[in-house]
């Protein structure tokens, strides 16, 4: 009889001070080291949140000091991603909540070392990369077809995940009705249960005719007056997320774009999704490099434990095309 793996599970709503708002992320601590990629992906698909963050202390690191060195990985229900804002904020929230000594977290990630500190007003400040995107007029028609309204301009650079579509007013952004099929290939979680085994998460591919070169697109517009400087929405069906409720990593390109246009290095923005969220961002310098700081608050909403058979990945898990896409081999 196979043994059980039991993992602590914490669900956090990020970029909000109220439960059931902001963006939800699962935070899962890996005390015995990261499980296989296939297992992490299956866990994220089972959680079915926009992101699941998996973290552990770096080997030999001090788990009780003011500065903590940690490893962090992020998975959507369909893929591992190189950077994620709200799941980083959620993970930092859990660690700061559990450790009264911690003042600075250094997360080692696919995007390098990302630092998170706690501010006096209760916000957590993340230092992220800065992405300066290029104007791409050749993408305007494709964006118009995908989002349903013509933008004033589109920005994107080769190798970057996100494109930016700039609109004349927040009301246009709020009323966009994007065609997810035209935004690109979408990978969806599909769950099934047998009488013998636990539910399994299997990935299946949904047909798409989209051919845009970017993985995600940000629709944004500035605001005159009010309590924030600009609004935005984030669409990423190619990453398994039709519309992300609140996207901290979008600030990597939004803040460098809006800062000179609005004449300030410090910005407050609102993501105008159904759940909504507020973010503070500013241009900064770290170790001589231009960066973007992104800050916000978070609240814990669920604590529990995930349990599954340790040999689950040895079971046959074929998709509808006959491919065992979540196996370890």
Protein Blocks (a to p, Z undefined) as FASTA:
>chain_A
ZZddddddddddehiabehiajdddddddfkopadfklmmmmmmmnopabdcdddddehi
afkbmbdcdddddddfkbccfbdfklmmmmmmmmmmmmmkbmbdcdddfkbpadddddfk
opacdddddddddddfklmmmmmmmnopacfbdcddehiabdcdddfbfklmmmpccdfk
lnoccddddddddfkbccdddddddddfbfcfbfbdcdddddeehjbfbdcddddfknop
abafbafklmmmmmmmmmmmnopabdcddddbfkopadddddddeehiacdddddddddf
bdcdddddfklmmpccddfkopafkbfZZ
